[in-house]
Amino acid sequence: MDEKKFPYTSIPIRETPPNIKELFAMLAKHDGNMKKLYNTSGKDYRDPVIKEKLASFSNDKIIELLSKQGNLIKRPFLVGDTILLQGFKPDLWESAFSK
């Protein structure tokens, strides 16, 4: 984004997680695949208690949890007026900023 001189505001996801509306928008972008929102390589996600909770929670409850625990969310997480991107896939990000 810096290279393309795309203006953005960097927000620390652990301290300021995406809000419920942003999380539901990203979930829709992932065609409802909730697991694509998770930071599966993170220590917190691998905690058996968290994994058990996530397995038993409804989507609404999971979104609520993610909106409070940003460390459970896969990064980077980009939400803009016309763009939603999550996880770093260079080709996807390149095409998003080449338009």
URNOR-V975225 format. One record per residue. RES is the residue in one small letter. PSI is psi in radians with two decimals (* if undefined). Layout:
# URNOR-V975225
res/psi
RES/PSI
RES/PSI
This chain:
# URNOR-V975225
res/psi
m/-0.66
d/-0.78
e/-0.66
k/0.01
k/0.69
f/2.10
p/2.38
y/2.88
t/2.15
s/2.20
i/2.19
p/1.99
i/-0.52
r/-0.73
e/-0.53
t/1.39
p/2.76
p/2.64
n/3.02
i/-0.74
k/-0.78
e/-0.70
l/-0.72
f/-0.61
a/-0.75
m/-0.66
l/-0.75
a/-0.70
k/-0.57
h/0.31
d/0.63
g/0.08
n/1.64
m/-0.64
k/-0.39
k/-0.27
l/-0.38
y/2.49
n/1.43
t/-0.28
s/-0.09
g/2.59
k/-0.71
d/-0.71
y/-0.64
r/-0.14
d/2.16
p/-0.60
v/-0.78
i/-0.82
k/-0.69
e/-0.75
k/-0.86
l/-0.65
a/-0.50
s/-0.21
f/2.66
s/2.90
n/-0.71
d/-0.75
k/-0.66
i/-0.79
i/-0.72
e/-0.79
l/-0.81
l/-0.59
s/-0.19
k/-0.35
q/1.44
g/-0.41
n/-0.23
l/-0.10
i/2.34
k/2.39
r/2.78
p/2.78
f/1.88
l/2.15
v/2.20
g/-3.10
d/-0.67
t/0.28
i/2.47
l/2.06
l/2.52
q/2.46
g/2.58
f/1.88
k/1.78
p/-0.77
d/-0.67
l/-0.78
w/-0.70
e/-0.80
s/-0.58
a/-0.58
f/0.08
s/-0.09
k/*
